[in-house]
Amino acid sequence: MLLKTTIKAVAASLFAIASLSASAQTKTGFRILKSHSIKSAGGWDYVTVDAAEKKIYVSHGTQVNILSTATGDSVGVIPNTNGVHGIALVKGLKKGYTSNGRDNSCTVFNLDDNTEITKISVGTNPDAIFFDEFSNRVYAFNGRSNDASVIDPATDKVVATIPLAGKPETGVSDGKGKVFVNSETTNEVVVIDAQSYKVTARYKINDGNEPSGLAIDRATNRLFVGCGGNQTLVVMDATNGKNLAKFHIGDCDGVAFDPMLKLAYTSNDEGTISVIKELNANKFLFVENIKSEKGARTIGIDILTHHLFLPTAKLEPVAPTAENANPRPKMVPGTFHILEVGK
């Protein structure tokens, strides 16, 4: 009896050790490595990382700040981007594009010297913006006119305007002819044919509310949809819209995906980064919540170093009013910075 008890105890101990070891192996080991200060005033939204050129483009009020990902030093500024939200890069033409929400335009700038080339009038309140390599088109998603402006970077002309029947947020491409964009007000992922510029499908997000962040694994055709309205990440099959998995996360605004590590990251306003591991095309695992900082709600990824970049600032509460019961916190002047997260 004593021998059996001892054997059981040893087996239990070994199982516990193995479980702890397996659990430890699933952790990323990520933490805040550096904080890169940007002293100028203004709010923020998306960041875009150019891993090859070791640059990060940061939307910041009425300008875009460019930092070196190697040193954190400032390497340029793009001014006169009023209410800038996002930055798209067309590296083959050495052009960049910003979505200027307050003046309904996109600024085109030279990637070599950051000088403005031209401005393009688009829809009302352009928000997310990205470059689709398949069609060689820039998509600006307009938050108030509920449509997408499609720009030909060869001519810098709008070649199509696509009605979306909902407020668009982040857009991505599968690289094979389909463009996907979150519709925040209808809780859908809208599918666009990149050749005809037509909406071909609307994928319902069954257990998500107010989708904002979006990322894709092109190898497995899996979409990672971050829903800040109910703090949920939904994994979706990009070929048919099937909802495959859901995870409780934080108050998410941005999502990034590392194609080599097969990790999806959601940047959460309360100061965490939720991590989901793609084990295979149909199996996913919640890994951990990495500590970031309050307000770090958008995210960019360097796919070469695997580091994450999140903008935020020190925040102070604002008293509610009759018109606004839940006002956003106020940024403390001079405290804007970019968190660099990694091993």
N, C-alpha and C positions, 0 to 999 in steps of 0.2 A: 504493500500500500504506500509506504514511504517512497519507494523507488518510482512508482507511477506518478505520485504527487510531484516528485523532483523533476521527472521527465517533462510533465505538463508545465511546471514552472519555467524550466529551461526553454521549452518550445514557445511559451508565451513571451518570454524575454526576447528570444530571437526574432519573433514576429514583430514585437514592438520596435526593436532596433531596425529591422528591415523597413518597417513602415515609416519610421522617422527618416531613414536614409532616402527612401523613395520620395518622401515629402520634401526633403532638403534639395533633392536633385531637380524638383520642379520649380524652385525659386529662381528668379532671374539674377539675384545678386546686385540689382540696380539700386543706385542711390543718387542723390544730388552731388555732382562732382564740382560744379562751378556755378557762379552767378555773374552774368555779363551785364554791366550797368549801361543804361541809355538814359541820359539826363534830360532829354527834351520832353516837352509836355505832349499830352494827347492820349487817347485811348488806343485800343489794339484789337486785332482779330486774328486772321490767319498768319502763319509763317510758312515760308517755302525754303527748303534746303537744297542747294546744289552741291551734292556730295563730291562730284568730280572736281569742281572748282573751289571747294572748301569755303563756300559762302552760305550765309543764311540771310534771307530777305524777310524783314519784319515790318508788317503794317503798323503804322503808328500815327494816328490822327490825320494829319495833312501831308505826311511824307512816308517814305519807305527808308528804313535804316538797314544798311548792309554791314554785316559783321563777318569776320573771319572765323570759321569753325575751328581753325587750328589754334588761334591765339585769343579770340574774343574781341580783338581790336576792331574799331570802325574802319571800313574800307570804302565807304561811299554813302551818299544820301540821294534819294530821288525826291525832289520837292514838288509842291503843287499837285498832290494827289488827294484831293479833298474828300475826307471820309473814307479813306482807303480800307478795303476789306481783304482782298487777296492778291496774290502775285503768281502769274504763270510765265514759264520760260519756254521760248522756242529757240533752242540752242543752235539748230541748223542755220537759222537766219540771223543769229546773234541779236535777238530781240526779246524784250520782256514786256509783259502787259499787266497793268494794275486795274482793279475794279474800284472806281471812285464813287462811293454810294451817294455822296451829297450833291454831286453835279451830274449824275447820270452819264458817266463817260468812262472810257478806258484810256489810260495813258500808255503809249507805246514808247519804250526807251531802249537805248543801245546798251547791250550787255558788256561791251568793252569799256565804255567811259561813263555810263549811266545818264547820258544826256537824253532829253526828250526828243523823240522823232516826230510824233503827232499825237493828237487826241481823237478818239472815235466816240461819237454819240451812240448810246445803246438804250436799253429800256430803263425803267424807273428803279432806282436804288439797286444797282448791280452789287452783288454780294460775293458769292463764291465764283472762282474763275479757274479754268485749267486748260491745258493743251492736250488734244487727242492726236496721238502720233499716227493712228490709222488713217484718219481723214485729213490730217494736216490742217486742223481747224482749232481755233480758240473758242471756248464756250464761256460766256458770261451769263450767270444766272441772276435774274432781276427780281428782287424780293417784293417789290410793290406792284409791278406790272404783271407778275406771275408768268413770266416767260423766259426764254433763253435767247440771247443774241449770239449768232454764230459768225465769227470773224475769220476771213481769209488772211493769214499773216503775210501772204505774198503781195497783197494789194492794200491791206489794212482797211478793208471795206466789210460792212455787215452784209453777208450773203443770204441770211435767213433769220427769221424771228419765229420761234416755236412756242405756241401757247401751251402752258403746262397745267392749267386749271387747279392751281394750288401754289402756295408759297415755296419756292425752291430753296434748298440749302446746298449741301456739298454735292459735287458731281465727280464721277470717275468713269473710266473707260475700260472695256475688257481687251482693248488692243486688236479686236477682230471685227469691229463694225458696230458695236453697241455702246451707247453712252447711258449711264445710270445717274439719276439725281433724286435725292430725298425730297418729298413733298411734305413739308412740316404741318400744313393745315389739313391734309387729307390722310395722313398716316400711311403713305405709300412710297414705294420706289418707282419712279417713272422711267420707262425704257424708251430710248430714242434711237432710231436707225440713223447711223452717222453718214449714210449716203443720200437718203431721201429727206432727211431732217424732219421726219414724221414720228410722232409718238406711236409706238407699236404695242405697248403693254403697260399695265399699271399693276404692280405687285403689292398686294395688301400686307401690311405689317401687323400680324395678328395680335401680338402682345406688346407692341411698342406704341409710345405716344410722343408726338413732337420730335420726329427724327431730325437730327442735325448733322452729326459726324458720319462719314461714310468712307470705307476703304475696301479694296478688293484684292483677293489672291487670284491672279490671272491663271496660274497653273491649275487650280482646282475649280475655277469659276465660282468662288464663294464671296459673297458680300458681307461685310461687317457693318451693321447699322446701329449707330449710337443714338439712343432715344433719351434725351434729357427730361422729357415730360414725366416719365415714370421710372427713370434710372435703370434702364434695361438695354443690354446689347442683344440684338437679334442677328443670328447668322442665317443667311438666305442663299439659296441656290440661284445663281444669276441666270441660268438657262430657262427656268420656269417659275421662279418666285416662291418656291416651296420654303417655308420657314423650318429650319433644321434644328435650331437650338436657341435658347435664350439664357441670359445670365444677369443677375443683379449687379449693377455697377454703381457709379456715383452720378452726380448731376453733370452729365456729359455734354460737351459741345463739339469736341474733335475726336477723330479716330485715325490711327496710323497703323500700317501693317508692315512687318519686316518679312520679306519673302524668303530670306535665307533661314532665319530662326523660326519661322512659322508662328510668329507671335503678333497678336492684335493688341493695341494699346488704346484705352480711352482716357482722355484728359478731363478730369472732373473738377468742377468749380470749388468744391469744398476742400481741395488740397490733396487729392490722390490720383494715381494712375492705375486703372484696373487692367489686368493682363489676362488674356485668354490665349491658350495654346491650341493650335490646330494640329491634332494628332494625325488625322487623315481627312479626306474630303467630307466625311460624315460623322466625325467624332471630335469633340472639342472639350477642353478642360479649363476651368477657372484656376489660375495660378496664384495670384496674390494682388494686393493693393500696395503699390509703391507710394511712399510719402512724397508729396511735392510741396506746393504752397497754395494757400487760399487765392482764388482768382485765376489760377493757371488752367484755363478752360480750353485752350487750343494747343495743337501739338504738331511738330514737324519731326521727320526722322531722317537721319543720315544712314543710308543703306550700306555704306562701306564701313563705317566705324560702329554702327548699330546704336549710336547715341541719339537721345531724344532731346528736343528743344521746346521749351514752353514759356511763353511770355506772361508776365504778371507784374504786380506792384504791391506796395503796402496799401492797405485799404482801411478806411474808417467808415463807420456806419452813418447813414443818413436818416433823419427822422421821417417817419411816414406822414403823408398829408391826406386830405380828403380825396384828392385827385389820384394819388398814388400810394396805395397801402403798403406796397413792397418795393420801395426804391432800391436801385442798385447802390452798393457802397461807393464812396468817393475815393478816388486815387489820391494818395499823399504826394504832393509835387516833388519831383526829383527822385522818385523811388522806382521808376520803371526798370525792369531788368528781364533777362532771359535766363531761365534755368537750363543747365545742361545736365542730363541724367544718363547714367551708364554705369559700367563696371569700373 
